[in-house]
Amino acid sequence: MKCEWVRENILLHVYNELPDDARFELEQHLARCTDCAAELKAARKFHATFSEFPVEEPSPNLVASSRMRLQEALETAEQGGWWQRLIFEPTQWLHQVRFAPALAAAILMVGFAGGIGATYTVMKGRAVVDPIITESPNQASITGIQSISQEPGSNQISIKYNTTSTQEAQGSLNDQRIQQLLLFAARNNYNSGVRMDSVDLLTQKPNETHVREALIYALRYDSNPGVRLKALEALGPYVKEDVRVRDVLLEALLNDSNQGLRTEALHLLQPVRADGSVRNALQKLAENDQNPYIRLQAKSQLAQLPEID
């Protein structure tokens, strides 16, 4: 066993993440290699030092935005050709199997069972209907929302979502499980069309706190300008009563990359243009904004405000 492999896996050993066979090989190497033993000692000291600090849970917004960025990165990542995966990946895979014969046996059993299952499915010769659930879904088990549809002329909504398999929930917009799935889709789904459908339905209930928070999140973080615009339009009527809405509209006005959305945000902020933070933003836009229309509208709104002594 080489020192390079040992040092790459020392942290896994510290956190008890190595398979039994690999851990045995690593410990045998450490017993006769002083350099690697010193590396292990330093890693354990580092781990012990950090264990003394309190663990802070990430906020739901951070988790959701991180998931969205990861999904978007996976969508745009360049995939290697099939021949690359065929040639290169097995060598790395076999290297891991070398230290985990139990894993190799398990893979063989799973493959055998999969073959039997496939044969049974073909012989059975009939389609399996996706279940329609009636219990509230656990968001931690949801991998994505596949589609959202509303029955024309009714309040009934159908949502297909994925866990280990595609499932479906049906109910009205007032149904708690339907709202949970819509909120999940608005924050986490990799499909911008599904996020658009979800936000579109949520705009019917912007007076509810958790729905408004999802709309604020969509306006602030969603990568699709159409989704952000729908959220903006739904939040507009609450700019006077909710300071969070005012702040997120200001953020959109000053920082959004879509000029049409910025223009709409400027119009929606008119009822609170006398507010100090809004006035400051208007002055900044009137002086040096690159968009001539926004610059002109900012000057016009400032002209309608009384002078500050």
ABEGO torsion letter per residue (X at the ends): XBAAAAAAAAAAAAAGABBAAAAAAAAAAAAABAAAAAAAAAAAAAAAAAAABBBBBBBAAAAAAAAAAAAAAAAABBBBBAAAAAAAAAAAAAAAAAABAAAAAAAAAAAAAAAAAAAAAAAAGBBBBBBBBABBBBAAABAEBABBBBBBGBABBBBBBBBABBBBBBEBAABAAAAAAAAAAAAABABAAAAAAAAAAAAABAABAAAAAAAAAAAAABABAAAAAAAAAAAAAAAAABAAAAAAAAAAAAABABAAAAAAAAAAAAAAAABAAAAAAAAAAAAABABAAAAAAAAAAAAABBBBX
